[in-house]
């Protein structure tokens, strides 16, 4: 965890696969692995869900930041977790940057596919990704670079297939429920929410019109897609700093 600044701490919430890596320049931040990921890979699938991740992160905030209000940055499925955390514990959140997070069930097309898989099918899928890390990246980046191989391999090693199935099923259940839109609206009413997307993936992000109108700010990063923190890391961090007020805004 970086503590180089007195700015509010920043909590980075990763998506369905991997970790949340950022380039240098983001003050006092942490990117804890969610349940089922990294050091928590042994978590039983029955204990893995979006609401469980909210409680996991709330405990992290209380332990590492003494309950101080944090800035949340949630990527992909992590965007949904961030919004649910802000809804459940509004006093622990200052601002939110939603990086192509799940707004509707339409954003969960891949999660829905994983949720329907058998255990053997999910194991085979993940094994295939791990056998060709750059091929896996090719689904999200325009031109996978050889220098990204180790990063992709590390991300793919962060979780077992059982975690992917459990999280995917929860994403479908939570974001497909009618109450989810009301939850999101309440978060927008209470907190500044910034919407960040990549140029190539922006059109596929199913953000409701009301959210575009209600957001505190929006940015579309040129020359990248869903994995913008990998493709243009410095530009991504600069965008986060702007949204979070670290450059004087």
VEXTIPA-106951 format. One line per field, with one value per residue (C-alpha): residue in one letter; x, z, y; residue number from 1. Coordinates in pm, whole numbers, plus 50000, padded with zeros to 5 digits. Last residue first. Layout:
N
type = A:...
X = X:...
Z = Z:...
Y = Y:...
seq = NUM:...
% end
This chain:
249
type = X:X:X:X:X:X:X:X:X:X:X:X:X:X:X:X:X:X:X:X:X:X:X:X:X:X:X:X:X:X:X:X:X:X:X:X:X:X:X:X:X:X:X:X:X:X:X:X:X:X:X:X:X:X:X:X:X:X:X:X:X:X:X:X:X:X:X:X:X:X:X:X:X:X:X:X:X:X:X:X:X:X:X:X:X:X:X:X:X:X:X:X:X:X:X:X:X:X:X:X:X:X:X:X:X:X:X:X:X:X:X:X:X:X:X:X:X:X:X:X:X:X:X:X:X:X:X:X:X:X:X:X:X:X:X:X:X:X:X:X:X:X:X:X:X:X:X:X:X:X:X:X:X:X:X:X:X:X:X:X:X:X:X:X:X:X:X:X:X:X:X:X:X:X:X:X:X:X:X:X:X:X:X:X:X:X:X:X:X:X:X:X:X:X:X:X:X:X:X:X:X:X:X:X:X:X:X:X:X:X:X:X:X:X:X:X:X:X:X:X:X:X:X:X:X:X:X:X:X:X:X:X:X:X:X:X:X:X:X:X:X:X:X:X:X:X:X:X:X
X = 49009:49357:49545:49454:49084:48965:48846:49166:49389:49196:49240:49613:49635:49473:49696:50002:49879:49781:49726:49733:49518:49297:49194:48842:48966:49246:49359:49178:49042:48674:48610:48303:48217:47996:47747:47374:47313:47520:47347:46998:47083:47156:47517:47540:47909:47947:48002:48282:48491:48717:48762:48807:48575:48558:48240:48272:48030:48000:47811:47467:47231:47450:47452:47074:47037:47260:47050:46731:46880:46972:46621:46493:46735:46955:47257:47245:47164:47386:47680:47627:47646:47962:48124:48058:48166:48483:48572:48533:48765:49048:49175:49488:49673:49509:49625:49982:49986:49849:50118:50390:50280:50243:50596:50503:50252:49888:49765:49410:49337:49033:49001:49369:49445:49342:49573:49850:49795:49793:49802:49651:49348:49296:49324:49063:48818:48886:48823:48503:48380:48466:48278:47981:47925:47607:47768:48052:47812:47621:47948:48035:47705:47713:47698:47349:47240:47270:47516:47823:48141:48322:48554:48329:48523:48358:48391:48381:48293:48282:47971:47778:47816:47562:47518:47887:47973:47713:47858:48212:48106:47939:48253:48459:48264:48428:48678:48595:48778:48659:48771:48781:48600:48808:48711:49055:49213:49367:49131:48806:48864:48952:48640:48426:48607:48513:48159:48116:48277:48014:47740:47898:47918:48173:48094:47947:48259:48471:48754:49082:49177:49193:49565:49505:49136:48837:48733:48862:49229:49320:49417:49541:49608:49787:49872:49829:50141:50303:50117:49811:49747:49405:49424:49302:48971:48621:48716:48940:48840:49093:49060:49198:49292:49192:49484:49756:50005:50290:50110:50131:50000
Z = 49044:49192:49031:49297:49268:49242:48882:48771:48951:48796:48447:48506:48626:48303:48086:48260:48224:47855:47743:48084:48283:47974:47993:47855:47544:47451:47205:47347:47701:47729:48028:48231:48516:48822:48681:48688:48316:48213:48485:48364:48012:48136:48100:47886:47797:47448:47281:47525:47450:47177:47328:47682:47965:48281:48456:48763:49054:49308:49601:49761:49464:49239:49507:49536:49161:49166:49433:49244:48935:49137:49278:48954:48994:48693:48840:49155:49017:48709:48908:49172:48915:48768:49110:49194:48851:48848:49200:49103:48807:49046:49097:49077:48832:48531:48649:48690:48340:48195:48371:48260:47895:47885:47751:47448:47346:47277:46983:47004:47366:47511:47340:47257:47628:47621:47327:47521:47813:47598:47818:48105:47894:47796:48157:48249:47992:48088:48456:48367:48162:48433:48694:48460:48281:48311:48535:48286:48006:48229:48336:47969:47896:48225:48081:47943:48299:48369:48520:48542:48567:48275:48514:48783:48971:49307:49555:49935:50069:50427:50524:50235:50374:50198:49892:49858:49890:49628:49389:49445:49395:49065:48951:49057:48801:48542:48724:49053:49183:49528:49717:50087:50396:50707:50887:51042:50694:50712:50943:50886:50513:50491:50689:50446:50162:50285:50363:50006:49873:50057:49890:49548:49617:49740:50055:49870:49651:49954:50014:49930:49679:49954:49919:49555:49471:49612:49835:49680:49649:49805:49574:49803:49741:49906:49610:49245:49053:48967:48727:48833:48867:48968:49000:48788:48648:48747:48812:49058:49325:49385:49719:49726:50054:50098:50013:50278:50029:50000:50179:49909:50000
Y = 51965:52009:51723:51468:51547:51188:51218:51391:51143:50855:51001:51049:50688:50565:50782:50639:50280:50293:49933:49765:50008:50037:49673:49734:49910:50145:50408:50707:50708:50803:51027:51111:51345:51385:51136:51211:51262:50961:50760:50861:50747:50395:50272:49960:49963:49818:50155:50239:49929:50067:50413:50287:50385:50596:50708:50930:50901:51183:51034:51034:51065:50851:50580:50595:50554:50247:50077:50160:49996:49688:49645:49491:49197:49118:49294:49083:48738:48767:48902:48633:48354:48505:48533:48169:48043:48252:48141:47775:47836:47907:48262:48477:48252:48416:48756:48632:48481:48805:49007:48766:48785:49163:49217:49006:49273:49195:49408:49538:49451:49274:48935:48938:48917:48551:48487:48655:48419:48102:47791:47987:48080:47717:47604:47864:47726:47365:47435:47620:47325:47076:47277:47299:47626:47831:48093:48132:48227:48468:48626:48679:48856:49047:49399:49322:49244:49614:49859:49635:49841:49999:50183:50331:50597:50651:50935:50970:50625:50493:50690:50537:50183:49959:50178:50262:49893:49800:50058:49930:49567:49661:49840:49541:49340:49568:49791:49961:50267:50369:50679:50611:50742:50670:50346:50308:50284:49938:49750:49938:49962:49592:49498:49697:49523:49175:49288:49411:49093:48889:49095:49022:48651:48396:48200:47901:47899:47804:48055:47880:48148:48414:48490:48574:48553:48365:48653:48975:49057:49392:49679:49955:50322:50607:50830:50724:50819:50488:50261:50064:49691:49560:49181:48894:48778:48888:49250:49429:49680:49958:50137:50491:50655:51019:51247:51277:51141:50892:50613:50344:50000
seq = 249:248:247:246:245:244:243:242:241:240:239:238:237:236:235:234:233:232:231:230:229:228:227:226:225:224:223:222:221:220:219:218:217:216:215:214:213:212:211:210:209:208:207:206:205:204:203:202:201:200:199:198:197:196:195:194:193:192:191:190:189:188:187:186:185:184:183:182:181:180:179:178:177:176:175:174:173:172:171:170:169:168:167:166:165:164:163:162:161:160:159:158:157:156:155:154:153:152:151:150:149:148:147:146:145:144:143:142:141:140:139:138:137:136:135:134:133:132:131:130:129:128:127:126:125:124:123:122:121:120:119:118:117:116:115:114:113:112:111:110:109:108:107:106:105:104:103:102:101:100:99:98:97:96:95:94:93:92:91:90:89:88:87:86:85:84:83:82:81:80:79:78:77:76:75:74:73:72:71:70:69:68:67:66:65:64:63:62:61:60:59:58:57:56:55:54:53:52:51:50:49:48:47:46:45:44:43:42:41:40:39:38:37:36:35:34:33:32:31:30:29:28:27:26:25:24:23:22:21:20:19:18:17:16:15:14:13:12:11:10:9:8:7:6:5:4:3:2:1
% end
